[in-house]
């Protein structure tokens, strides 16, 4: 039986005057997580203009490895060092693609909409990657070329561009279909 990777998303609002300190502290947390078994990756998402809420994402191989990291002494120490840098955090834990399509209690969009959102993220990034590195990669045989491109693009897609795509397409992804009006009854 295989287990699904687990993603922990934590939103933290910057305390007044602590912007640079919070950024350094968030990156310290990312670095700390890299030493733990089961660590798959992490990222810090800056707030939108006019907002002060950062998001930090940690991804682990399964619930057990995430739990070990969450309850470690080094993580507790790190959280203690940063306690005056932010307001109360908001924590959200997801498995699989829930983090992209099943957040905030909304019903998951149809798979075809999920596919469109992922493609809209993947196409421009893949195009730019191939434009920048295609001339170098064309010299390499097919299997290593695909391995290198997917190795480079997968983390970028998973942590940045797919979440961006789903955030930008949120209203469309979660739109409820308009109901057709009922036909009017004919008066005899």
SELO-741951 format. One record per residue: residue number from 1; residue in one letter; x, y negated, z of N, C-alpha, C in turn. Coordinates in steps of 0.1 Angstrom, whole numbers, padded with zeros to 4 digits. Layout:
N
+------+------+-------+-------+-------+-------+-------+-------+-------+-------+-------+
! resi ! resn !   nc1 !   nc2 !   nc3 !  cac1 !  cac2 !  cac3 !   cc1 !   cc2 !   cc3 !
+------+------+-------+-------+-------+-------+-------+-------+-------+-------+-------+
!  NUM !    A !     X !     Y !     Z !     X !     Y !     Z !     X !     Y !     Z !
...
+------+------+-------+-------+-------+-------+-------+-------+-------+-------+-------+
end
This chain:
188
+------+------+-------+-------+-------+-------+-------+-------+-------+-------+-------+
! resi ! resn !   nc1 !   nc2 !   nc3 !  cac1 !  cac2 !  cac3 !   cc1 !   cc2 !   cc3 !
+------+------+-------+-------+-------+-------+-------+-------+-------+-------+-------+
!    1 !    X !  0008 !  0012 !  0000 !  0000 !  0000 !  0000 !  0009 ! -0012 !  0000 !
!    2 !    X !  0007 ! -0021 ! -0009 !  0015 ! -0033 ! -0010 !  0008 ! -0045 ! -0003 !
!    3 !    X !  0015 ! -0054 !  0002 !  0010 ! -0066 !  0009 !  0012 ! -0078 !  0000 !
!    4 !    X !  0003 ! -0088 !  0002 !  0004 ! -0100 ! -0006 !  0012 ! -0110 !  0001 !
!    5 !    X !  0019 ! -0118 ! -0007 !  0027 ! -0129 ! -0001 !  0017 ! -0139 !  0006 !
!    6 !    X !  0022 ! -0146 !  0016 !  0013 ! -0155 !  0024 !  0019 ! -0168 !  0023 !
!    7 !    X !  0011 ! -0178 !  0021 !  0015 ! -0192 !  0020 !  0010 ! -0200 !  0032 !
!    8 !    X !  0018 ! -0207 !  0039 !  0014 ! -0216 !  0050 !  0016 ! -0230 !  0045 !
!    9 !    X !  0005 ! -0238 !  0045 !  0005 ! -0252 !  0041 !  0002 ! -0261 !  0054 !
!   10 !    X !  0011 ! -0270 !  0056 !  0009 ! -0279 !  0068 !  0010 ! -0293 !  0063 !
!   11 !    X !  0000 ! -0301 !  0067 ! -0001 ! -0315 !  0063 !  0003 ! -0323 !  0076 !
!   12 !    X !  0012 ! -0333 !  0074 !  0016 ! -0341 !  0085 !  0016 ! -0356 !  0081 !
!   13 !    X !  0009 ! -0364 !  0089 !  0009 ! -0378 !  0087 !  0021 ! -0385 !  0094 !
!   14 !    X !  0027 ! -0394 !  0087 !  0039 ! -0400 !  0092 !  0035 ! -0410 !  0104 !
!   15 !    X !  0043 ! -0409 !  0114 !  0041 ! -0419 !  0125 !  0047 ! -0432 !  0121 !
!   16 !    X !  0042 ! -0443 !  0126 !  0047 ! -0456 !  0122 !  0062 ! -0458 !  0123 !
!   17 !    X !  0068 ! -0462 !  0111 !  0082 ! -0465 !  0111 !  0091 ! -0452 !  0111 !
!   18 !    X !  0086 ! -0441 !  0109 !  0093 ! -0428 !  0109 !  0095 ! -0421 !  0096 !
!   19 !    X !  0092 ! -0428 !  0085 !  0092 ! -0422 !  0072 !  0105 ! -0414 !  0068 !
!   20 !    X !  0116 ! -0421 !  0069 !  0129 ! -0414 !  0065 !  0132 ! -0403 !  0075 !
!   21 !    X !  0129 ! -0405 !  0088 !  0132 ! -0395 !  0097 !  0123 ! -0382 !  0095 !
!   22 !    X !  0111 ! -0384 !  0091 !  0102 ! -0373 !  0088 !  0107 ! -0365 !  0076 !
!   23 !    X !  0111 ! -0372 !  0066 !  0116 ! -0366 !  0053 !  0128 ! -0357 !  0057 !
!   24 !    X !  0137 ! -0362 !  0064 !  0149 ! -0354 !  0068 !  0145 ! -0342 !  0077 !
!   25 !    X !  0135 ! -0344 !  0086 !  0131 ! -0334 !  0094 !  0124 ! -0323 !  0086 !
!   26 !    X !  0115 ! -0327 !  0077 !  0108 ! -0317 !  0068 !  0118 ! -0308 !  0060 !
!   27 !    X !  0129 ! -0315 !  0055 !  0139 ! -0307 !  0047 !  0147 ! -0298 !  0057 !
!   28 !    X !  0149 ! -0302 !  0069 !  0156 ! -0294 !  0079 !  0147 ! -0281 !  0081 !
!   29 !    X !  0134 ! -0283 !  0082 !  0125 ! -0271 !  0084 !  0126 ! -0262 !  0072 !
!   30 !    X !  0127 ! -0267 !  0060 !  0128 ! -0259 !  0048 !  0141 ! -0251 !  0049 !
!   31 !    X !  0152 ! -0257 !  0052 !  0165 ! -0251 !  0053 !  0165 ! -0240 !  0064 !
!   32 !    X !  0158 ! -0243 !  0075 !  0157 ! -0233 !  0086 !  0150 ! -0220 !  0081 !
!   33 !    X !  0139 ! -0222 !  0074 !  0131 ! -0210 !  0069 !  0139 ! -0201 !  0060 !
!   34 !    X !  0149 ! -0206 !  0053 !  0156 ! -0198 !  0043 !  0164 ! -0187 !  0050 !
!   35 !    X !  0167 ! -0188 !  0063 !  0175 ! -0177 !  0070 !  0166 ! -0166 !  0074 !
!   36 !    X !  0153 ! -0167 !  0073 !  0144 ! -0156 !  0078 !  0141 ! -0146 !  0068 !
!   37 !    X !  0140 ! -0133 !  0072 !  0136 ! -0122 !  0063 !  0122 ! -0124 !  0057 !
!   38 !    X !  0120 ! -0121 !  0045 !  0107 ! -0123 !  0039 !  0105 ! -0137 !  0033 !
!   39 !    X !  0114 ! -0146 !  0035 !  0112 ! -0160 !  0030 !  0113 ! -0160 !  0015 !
!   40 !    X !  0102 ! -0166 !  0008 !  0102 ! -0166 ! -0006 !  0104 ! -0180 ! -0012 !
!   41 !    X !  0102 ! -0190 ! -0004 !  0104 ! -0204 ! -0009 !  0096 ! -0214 ! -0001 !
!   42 !    X !  0099 ! -0226 ! -0003 !  0091 ! -0237 !  0004 !  0093 ! -0250 ! -0004 !
!   43 !    X !  0085 ! -0260 ! -0001 !  0085 ! -0272 ! -0007 !  0079 ! -0283 !  0001 !
!   44 !    X !  0083 ! -0295 ! -0002 !  0077 ! -0307 !  0005 !  0071 ! -0316 ! -0006 !
!   45 !    X !  0058 ! -0318 ! -0004 !  0051 ! -0327 ! -0013 !  0048 ! -0340 ! -0007 !
!   46 !    X !  0053 ! -0351 ! -0014 !  0052 ! -0364 ! -0009 !  0037 ! -0369 ! -0010 !
!   47 !    X !  0033 ! -0379 ! -0002 !  0020 ! -0383 ! -0002 !  0017 ! -0392 ! -0015 !
!   48 !    X !  0004 ! -0392 ! -0019 !  0000 ! -0401 ! -0030 !  0003 ! -0415 ! -0026 !
!   49 !    X !  0004 ! -0424 ! -0036 !  0005 ! -0439 ! -0032 ! -0006 ! -0443 ! -0023 !
!   50 !    X ! -0002 ! -0450 ! -0013 ! -0012 ! -0455 ! -0003 ! -0016 ! -0446 !  0007 !
!   51 !    X ! -0011 ! -0434 !  0007 ! -0014 ! -0424 !  0017 ! -0001 ! -0421 !  0025 !
!   52 !    X ! -0002 ! -0415 !  0037 !  0010 ! -0412 !  0045 !  0010 ! -0397 !  0049 !
!   53 !    X !  0003 ! -0389 !  0042 !  0003 ! -0375 !  0046 !  0012 ! -0366 !  0037 !
!   54 !    X !  0022 ! -0361 !  0043 !  0031 ! -0351 !  0036 !  0026 ! -0337 !  0037 !
!   55 !    X !  0029 ! -0329 !  0027 !  0025 ! -0315 !  0029 !  0038 ! -0307 !  0027 !
!   56 !    X !  0039 ! -0297 !  0036 !  0051 ! -0288 !  0035 !  0045 ! -0274 !  0033 !
!   57 !    X !  0050 ! -0266 !  0024 !  0045 ! -0253 !  0020 !  0056 ! -0243 !  0023 !
!   58 !    X !  0053 ! -0233 !  0030 !  0062 ! -0221 !  0033 !  0056 ! -0209 !  0027 !
!   59 !    X !  0063 ! -0201 !  0020 !  0058 ! -0188 !  0014 !  0067 ! -0177 !  0019 !
!   60 !    X !  0060 ! -0166 !  0024 !  0067 ! -0155 !  0029 !  0061 ! -0142 !  0023 !
!   61 !    X !  0069 ! -0131 !  0023 !  0065 ! -0119 !  0016 !  0052 ! -0113 !  0021 !
!   62 !    X !  0049 ! -0115 !  0034 !  0037 ! -0109 !  0040 !  0034 ! -0116 !  0053 !
!   63 !    X !  0023 ! -0112 !  0059 !  0018 ! -0118 !  0072 !  0028 ! -0116 !  0083 !
!   64 !    X !  0034 ! -0104 !  0083 !  0044 ! -0100 !  0094 !  0056 ! -0109 !  0093 !
!   65 !    X !  0062 ! -0112 !  0082 !  0074 ! -0120 !  0081 !  0071 ! -0135 !  0084 !
!   66 !    X !  0059 ! -0139 !  0080 !  0055 ! -0153 !  0083 !  0053 ! -0154 !  0098 !
!   67 !    X !  0047 ! -0144 !  0104 !  0044 ! -0144 !  0118 !  0058 ! -0145 !  0126 !
!   68 !    X !  0068 ! -0137 !  0122 !  0081 ! -0137 !  0128 !  0087 ! -0151 !  0128 !
!   69 !    X !  0086 ! -0157 !  0116 !  0092 ! -0171 !  0115 !  0084 ! -0181 !  0123 !
!   70 !    X !  0071 ! -0180 !  0123 !  0062 ! -0190 !  0130 !  0065 ! -0189 !  0145 !
!   71 !    X !  0068 ! -0177 !  0150 !  0070 ! -0176 !  0165 !  0084 ! -0175 !  0169 !
!   72 !    X !  0093 ! -0179 !  0160 !  0107 ! -0178 !  0164 !  0112 ! -0190 !  0173 !
!   73 !    X !  0122 ! -0188 !  0180 !  0127 ! -0198 !  0189 !  0133 ! -0210 !  0181 !
!   74 !    X !  0139 ! -0207 !  0169 !  0145 ! -0218 !  0161 !  0134 ! -0227 !  0155 !
!   75 !    X !  0123 ! -0221 !  0151 !  0112 ! -0229 !  0146 !  0106 ! -0238 !  0158 !
!   76 !    X !  0104 ! -0232 !  0169 !  0098 ! -0239 !  0181 !  0108 ! -0251 !  0184 !
!   77 !    X !  0121 ! -0249 !  0184 !  0130 ! -0259 !  0186 !  0129 ! -0270 !  0176 !
!   78 !    X !  0128 ! -0266 !  0163 !  0127 ! -0276 !  0152 !  0114 ! -0284 !  0154 !
!   79 !    X !  0103 ! -0278 !  0157 !  0090 ! -0285 !  0159 !  0091 ! -0295 !  0171 !
!   80 !    X !  0098 ! -0291 !  0181 !  0100 ! -0300 !  0192 !  0108 ! -0312 !  0189 !
!   81 !    X !  0119 ! -0310 !  0180 !  0127 ! -0322 !  0176 !  0119 ! -0332 !  0167 !
!   82 !    X !  0109 ! -0327 !  0161 !  0101 ! -0336 !  0152 !  0088 ! -0341 !  0157 !
!   83 !    X !  0085 ! -0338 !  0170 !  0072 ! -0340 !  0176 !  0068 ! -0355 !  0176 !
!   84 !    X !  0078 ! -0364 !  0176 !  0074 ! -0379 !  0176 !  0074 ! -0385 !  0162 !
!   85 !    X !  0076 ! -0376 !  0152 !  0076 ! -0382 !  0138 !  0063 ! -0381 !  0131 !
!   86 !    X !  0053 ! -0374 !  0136 !  0041 ! -0372 !  0129 !  0029 ! -0372 !  0139 !
!   87 !    X !  0017 ! -0374 !  0133 !  0005 ! -0372 !  0140 !  0001 ! -0358 !  0140 !
!   88 !    X ! -0010 ! -0354 !  0145 ! -0015 ! -0340 !  0146 ! -0015 ! -0334 !  0132 !
!   89 !    X ! -0008 ! -0322 !  0131 ! -0008 ! -0316 !  0118 ! -0021 ! -0308 !  0114 !
!   90 !    X ! -0023 ! -0307 !  0102 ! -0034 ! -0298 !  0097 ! -0028 ! -0286 !  0090 !
!   91 !    X ! -0032 ! -0274 !  0095 ! -0025 ! -0262 !  0090 ! -0036 ! -0253 !  0082 !
!   92 !    X ! -0031 ! -0248 !  0071 ! -0040 ! -0240 !  0063 ! -0031 ! -0228 !  0058 !
!   93 !    X ! -0037 ! -0216 !  0059 ! -0029 ! -0204 !  0056 ! -0037 ! -0196 !  0045 !
!   94 !    X ! -0030 ! -0192 !  0034 ! -0037 ! -0186 !  0023 ! -0028 ! -0174 !  0018 !
!   95 !    X ! -0035 ! -0165 !  0011 ! -0028 ! -0153 !  0005 ! -0032 ! -0154 ! -0010 !
!   96 !    X ! -0022 ! -0149 ! -0019 ! -0025 ! -0149 ! -0033 ! -0027 ! -0162 ! -0039 !
!   97 !    X ! -0037 ! -0163 ! -0048 ! -0040 ! -0175 ! -0055 ! -0050 ! -0184 ! -0048 !
!   98 !    X ! -0054 ! -0180 ! -0036 ! -0064 ! -0188 ! -0028 ! -0059 ! -0202 ! -0026 !
!   99 !    X ! -0045 ! -0204 ! -0025 ! -0040 ! -0217 ! -0023 ! -0042 ! -0226 ! -0034 !
!  100 !    X ! -0044 ! -0221 ! -0046 ! -0046 ! -0229 ! -0058 ! -0061 ! -0231 ! -0060 !
!  101 !    X ! -0069 ! -0221 ! -0058 ! -0083 ! -0222 ! -0063 ! -0093 ! -0220 ! -0052 !
!  102 !    X ! -0090 ! -0216 ! -0040 ! -0100 ! -0213 ! -0030 ! -0099 ! -0221 ! -0017 !
!  103 !    X ! -0094 ! -0233 ! -0018 ! -0092 ! -0241 ! -0007 ! -0104 ! -0249 ! -0003 !
!  104 !    X ! -0104 ! -0255 !  0009 ! -0114 ! -0264 !  0014 ! -0128 ! -0258 !  0014 !
!  105 !    X ! -0129 ! -0245 !  0016 ! -0142 ! -0239 !  0017 ! -0150 ! -0239 !  0004 !
!  106 !    X ! -0144 ! -0243 ! -0007 ! -0152 ! -0243 ! -0020 ! -0151 ! -0229 ! -0026 !
!  107 !    X ! -0162 ! -0226 ! -0033 ! -0162 ! -0213 ! -0040 ! -0151 ! -0213 ! -0051 !
!  108 !    X ! -0145 ! -0202 ! -0052 ! -0134 ! -0200 ! -0062 ! -0140 ! -0202 ! -0076 !
!  109 !    X ! -0134 ! -0210 ! -0085 ! -0139 ! -0212 ! -0099 ! -0138 ! -0199 ! -0107 !
!  110 !    X ! -0145 ! -0199 ! -0118 ! -0144 ! -0187 ! -0127 ! -0130 ! -0185 ! -0131 !
!  111 !    X ! -0127 ! -0173 ! -0134 ! -0113 ! -0169 ! -0138 ! -0109 ! -0177 ! -0151 !
!  112 !    X ! -0118 ! -0179 ! -0160 ! -0114 ! -0186 ! -0173 ! -0110 ! -0201 ! -0169 !
!  113 !    X ! -0116 ! -0207 ! -0159 ! -0112 ! -0220 ! -0155 ! -0098 ! -0220 ! -0148 !
!  114 !    X ! -0096 ! -0209 ! -0140 ! -0083 ! -0208 ! -0134 ! -0072 ! -0206 ! -0145 !
!  115 !    X ! -0075 ! -0198 ! -0155 ! -0065 ! -0196 ! -0166 ! -0062 ! -0209 ! -0173 !
!  116 !    X ! -0072 ! -0217 ! -0176 ! -0070 ! -0230 ! -0182 ! -0062 ! -0239 ! -0174 !
!  117 !    X ! -0064 ! -0240 ! -0161 ! -0057 ! -0248 ! -0152 ! -0042 ! -0244 ! -0151 !
!  118 !    X ! -0039 ! -0231 ! -0151 ! -0026 ! -0226 ! -0151 ! -0019 ! -0229 ! -0164 !
!  119 !    X ! -0026 ! -0227 ! -0175 ! -0020 ! -0229 ! -0188 ! -0017 ! -0244 ! -0190 !
!  120 !    X ! -0026 ! -0253 ! -0185 ! -0023 ! -0267 ! -0187 ! -0011 ! -0271 ! -0179 !
!  121 !    X ! -0008 ! -0264 ! -0168 !  0004 ! -0267 ! -0160 !  0016 ! -0261 ! -0167 !
!  122 !    X !  0015 ! -0249 ! -0172 !  0026 ! -0241 ! -0177 !  0031 ! -0246 ! -0191 !
!  123 !    X !  0022 ! -0250 ! -0200 !  0025 ! -0253 ! -0213 !  0035 ! -0265 ! -0214 !
!  124 !    X !  0032 ! -0277 ! -0208 !  0041 ! -0288 ! -0209 !  0055 ! -0285 ! -0203 !
!  125 !    X !  0055 ! -0278 ! -0191 !  0067 ! -0275 ! -0184 !  0076 ! -0266 ! -0193 !
!  126 !    X !  0069 ! -0256 ! -0198 !  0076 ! -0246 ! -0207 !  0082 ! -0253 ! -0219 !
!  127 !    X !  0074 ! -0262 ! -0225 !  0078 ! -0269 ! -0237 !  0090 ! -0278 ! -0234 !
!  128 !    X !  0090 ! -0285 ! -0223 !  0101 ! -0294 ! -0219 !  0114 ! -0285 ! -0216 !
!  129 !    X !  0112 ! -0274 ! -0209 !  0123 ! -0265 ! -0206 !  0130 ! -0260 ! -0219 !
!  130 !    X !  0121 ! -0256 ! -0228 !  0127 ! -0250 ! -0241 !  0133 ! -0261 ! -0249 !
!  131 !    X !  0128 ! -0273 ! -0248 !  0133 ! -0284 ! -0256 !  0147 ! -0288 ! -0250 !
!  132 !    X !  0148 ! -0288 ! -0237 !  0161 ! -0291 ! -0231 !  0172 ! -0280 ! -0231 !
!  133 !    X !  0167 ! -0267 ! -0230 !  0176 ! -0256 ! -0228 !  0175 ! -0246 ! -0240 !
!  134 !    X !  0166 ! -0248 ! -0249 !  0164 ! -0238 ! -0259 !  0176 ! -0235 ! -0268 !
!  135 !    X !  0184 ! -0245 ! -0271 !  0196 ! -0243 ! -0279 !  0206 ! -0234 ! -0272 !
!  136 !    X !  0207 ! -0235 ! -0259 !  0216 ! -0227 ! -0251 !  0210 ! -0213 ! -0250 !
!  137 !    X !  0197 ! -0212 ! -0247 !  0191 ! -0199 ! -0245 !  0190 ! -0191 ! -0258 !
!  138 !    X !  0189 ! -0197 ! -0269 !  0188 ! -0190 ! -0282 !  0200 ! -0181 ! -0285 !
!  139 !    X !  0211 ! -0185 ! -0279 !  0223 ! -0177 ! -0281 !  0223 ! -0164 ! -0272 !
!  140 !    X !  0214 ! -0163 ! -0263 !  0213 ! -0151 ! -0254 !  0203 ! -0142 ! -0260 !
!  141 !    X !  0205 ! -0129 ! -0258 !  0195 ! -0119 ! -0263 !  0182 ! -0120 ! -0255 !
!  142 !    X !  0171 ! -0114 ! -0261 !  0157 ! -0117 ! -0256 !  0155 ! -0114 ! -0241 !
!  143 !    X !  0159 ! -0103 ! -0236 !  0156 ! -0099 ! -0222 !  0163 ! -0109 ! -0212 !
!  144 !    X !  0176 ! -0111 ! -0214 !  0182 ! -0121 ! -0204 !  0176 ! -0135 ! -0206 !
!  145 !    X !  0173 ! -0139 ! -0218 !  0167 ! -0152 ! -0221 !  0154 ! -0154 ! -0214 !
!  146 !    X !  0145 ! -0144 ! -0215 !  0132 ! -0145 ! -0208 !  0134 ! -0144 ! -0193 !
!  147 !    X !  0143 ! -0136 ! -0188 !  0146 ! -0135 ! -0174 !  0150 ! -0148 ! -0169 !
!  148 !    X !  0160 ! -0155 ! -0175 !  0165 ! -0168 ! -0171 !  0154 ! -0178 ! -0171 !
!  149 !    X !  0146 ! -0179 ! -0181 !  0135 ! -0189 ! -0182 !  0125 ! -0187 ! -0172 !
!  150 !    X !  0120 ! -0174 ! -0170 !  0110 ! -0172 ! -0160 !  0115 ! -0174 ! -0146 !
!  151 !    X !  0128 ! -0171 ! -0143 !  0134 ! -0173 ! -0130 !  0135 ! -0188 ! -0127 !
!  152 !    X !  0138 ! -0196 ! -0137 !  0138 ! -0210 ! -0135 !  0125 ! -0217 ! -0134 !
!  153 !    X !  0115 ! -0212 ! -0142 !  0102 ! -0219 ! -0142 !  0092 ! -0214 ! -0132 !
!  154 !    X !  0093 ! -0202 ! -0127 !  0083 ! -0197 ! -0118 !  0082 ! -0205 ! -0105 !
!  155 !    X !  0093 ! -0207 ! -0098 !  0092 ! -0215 ! -0086 !  0087 ! -0230 ! -0088 !
!  156 !    X !  0091 ! -0235 ! -0100 !  0087 ! -0249 ! -0103 !  0072 ! -0249 ! -0105 !
!  157 !    X !  0067 ! -0239 ! -0112 !  0052 ! -0238 ! -0115 !  0045 ! -0235 ! -0102 !
!  158 !    X !  0049 ! -0225 ! -0094 !  0042 ! -0221 ! -0082 !  0041 ! -0232 ! -0071 !
!  159 !    X !  0052 ! -0239 ! -0069 !  0052 ! -0249 ! -0059 !  0049 ! -0263 ! -0063 !
!  160 !    X !  0049 ! -0267 ! -0075 !  0047 ! -0280 ! -0079 !  0036 ! -0282 ! -0090 !
!  161 !    X !  0038 ! -0276 ! -0101 !  0029 ! -0279 ! -0113 !  0015 ! -0273 ! -0112 !
!  162 !    X !  0014 ! -0260 ! -0108 !  0001 ! -0254 ! -0107 ! -0007 ! -0261 ! -0096 !
!  163 !    X ! -0001 ! -0264 ! -0084 ! -0009 ! -0272 ! -0074 ! -0013 ! -0286 ! -0079 !
!  164 !    X ! -0004 ! -0292 ! -0087 ! -0007 ! -0305 ! -0093 ! -0019 ! -0304 ! -0103 !
!  165 !    X ! -0018 ! -0294 ! -0111 ! -0029 ! -0292 ! -0121 ! -0042 ! -0289 ! -0114 !
!  166 !    X ! -0042 ! -0281 ! -0104 ! -0055 ! -0277 ! -0098 ! -0060 ! -0289 ! -0090 !
!  167 !    X ! -0051 ! -0298 ! -0084 ! -0056 ! -0310 ! -0077 ! -0062 ! -0320 ! -0087 !
!  168 !    X ! -0055 ! -0322 ! -0099 ! -0060 ! -0331 ! -0109 ! -0073 ! -0326 ! -0115 !
!  169 !    X ! -0075 ! -0313 ! -0116 ! -0087 ! -0307 ! -0123 ! -0097 ! -0303 ! -0112 !
!  170 !    X ! -0096 ! -0307 ! -0100 ! -0104 ! -0302 ! -0089 ! -0119 ! -0304 ! -0092 !
!  171 !    X ! -0123 ! -0315 ! -0097 ! -0138 ! -0317 ! -0099 ! -0143 ! -0308 ! -0110 !
!  172 !    X ! -0135 ! -0306 ! -0120 ! -0139 ! -0297 ! -0131 ! -0139 ! -0283 ! -0127 !
!  173 !    X ! -0129 ! -0279 ! -0119 ! -0128 ! -0265 ! -0115 ! -0139 ! -0261 ! -0106 !
!  174 !    X ! -0144 ! -0270 ! -0098 ! -0154 ! -0267 ! -0088 ! -0168 ! -0273 ! -0091 !
!  175 !    X ! -0169 ! -0278 ! -0104 ! -0182 ! -0283 ! -0108 ! -0193 ! -0273 ! -0108 !
!  176 !    X ! -0204 ! -0276 ! -0104 ! -0215 ! -0267 ! -0105 ! -0222 ! -0269 ! -0119 !
!  177 !    X ! -0225 ! -0259 ! -0126 ! -0231 ! -0261 ! -0139 ! -0245 ! -0268 ! -0138 !
!  178 !    X ! -0247 ! -0277 ! -0148 ! -0259 ! -0284 ! -0148 ! -0270 ! -0274 ! -0152 !
!  179 !    X ! -0282 ! -0275 ! -0146 ! -0293 ! -0267 ! -0149 ! -0301 ! -0273 ! -0160 !
!  180 !    X ! -0305 ! -0264 ! -0169 ! -0314 ! -0269 ! -0180 ! -0327 ! -0273 ! -0175 !
!  181 !    X ! -0333 ! -0284 ! -0180 ! -0346 ! -0288 ! -0175 ! -0357 ! -0277 ! -0179 !
!  182 !    X ! -0366 ! -0276 ! -0170 ! -0377 ! -0267 ! -0173 ! -0386 ! -0272 ! -0184 !
!  183 !    X ! -0391 ! -0263 ! -0193 ! -0399 ! -0268 ! -0204 ! -0412 ! -0274 ! -0198 !
!  184 !    X ! -0416 ! -0284 ! -0205 ! -0429 ! -0290 ! -0201 ! -0441 ! -0282 ! -0205 !
!  185 !    X ! -0450 ! -0281 ! -0197 ! -0462 ! -0274 ! -0200 ! -0471 ! -0282 ! -0210 !
!  186 !    X ! -0477 ! -0275 ! -0219 ! -0485 ! -0281 ! -0229 ! -0499 ! -0283 ! -0223 !
!  187 !    X ! -0505 ! -0294 ! -0225 ! -0519 ! -0296 ! -0221 ! -0528 ! -0292 ! -0232 !
!  188 !    X ! -0538 ! -0284 ! -0229 ! -0547 ! -0279 ! -0239 ! -0559 ! -0288 ! -0241 !
+------+------+-------+-------+-------+-------+-------+-------+-------+-------+-------+
end
